[in-house]
Amino acid sequence: MDKQFRALSDPTRREILRLLRGGPLTSGVIAESFPSAWATVSRHLAVLREADLVVAERDGQTIRYELNTSVVQDVLRHLADWVQPTAVPSRRRARAREQRA
Amino acid sequence: MTIVAGFARRDRGLVGVGFLVGGIAFPWLPGPYLPEASLVTVVALAFFLPTTALATCVGQAVFGVRTDDEPSRASAGVIATATTALCSFALILQVLVLTTLVDAPIRWPAPARAGMVLLGLHLVVVGNVIPRLRPDAQLGVAVQMTDCRRHAWMRTYRTAGYLCVVIGVTVAIAGASLGAAQIDAVLKIVLLSASVCVSWSLRRVWTA
């Protein structure tokens, strides 16, 4: 539970979870949705994977990440967003959506 | 391909306690057949008939044996949680029914209400983990739409999980506070709304 709270406490990781609600994404697409370095996003993904909030599946050369949250974890994520609003601008979400399409 | 039995030790313990409770309570159950029955019959009936834990065992025999090369192995945690929730629910319900039937010194304030609240809590626990269930041939509703598209399955089961939790909370609150007629009406409305929501979610994902 500690790992899950720790994972949900970071706005970038919550944003990653929000992106994954639209469907599974590769690590490359997720990394492109954030201004941070690829290694930073990769570390965030590792924390989420360790907390069992996402699952990773190897698909050839790429790794696909898929949401693995329960209802309570989703509610906690919403609650964390509400208590501590994220500073990630919405156009990043739109760009990620375009890339998925 | 390796066969994996998914019956955890704690679940075996719960089912065992269920049988024990059934066996102890059986001789005191109301019924005209007991005085004439032989000891073997009484023991056999005590072991099989009054135990809802038996139903859990049958369910486990159907769903518990899985193969480890299935994609469903990713949702092993979901199956373990759902099995434990089912075993606990069956056991508590059995204790509730038997203590009421044999007129035991333990008095529940309102057994029917307690049963409804238990059912609600069970739905909350199972609904909470439903979104983590991966496409599966044994568990879940594998229709053509969900089988063809993994994304359709995941989205539909996420919606179903939320609805199951909402239904569970509604059933628990209704069971604790409303009368039988109102509970019936509330359940009909909630179940109808839930089926409409799941169908709508499935259709929306499919047509996207």
Contacts between the chains, C-beta under 8 A, distances in Angstrom:
chain1	res1	chain2	res2	distance
A	23	B	151	4.9
A	23	B	154	7.7
A	23	B	155	8.0
A	24	B	150	7.8
A	24	B	151	7.3
A	52	B	77	7.8
A	55	B	74	6.2
A	66	B	154	7.2
A	67	B	131	7.9
A	67	B	154	7.4
A	67	B	158	7.9
A	68	B	132	5.5
A	69	B	131	6.7
A	69	B	132	7.5
A	70	B	128	4.9
A	70	B	129	5.4
A	70	B	131	6.2
A	70	B	132	6.0
A	70	B	161	7.4
A	71	B	127	6.2
A	71	B	128	4.7
A	71	B	130	7.7
A	71	B	131	6.3
A	71	B	161	5.0
A	71	B	162	5.8
A	71	B	165	4.9
A	72	B	128	5.4
A	74	B	131	7.6
A	74	B	162	7.9
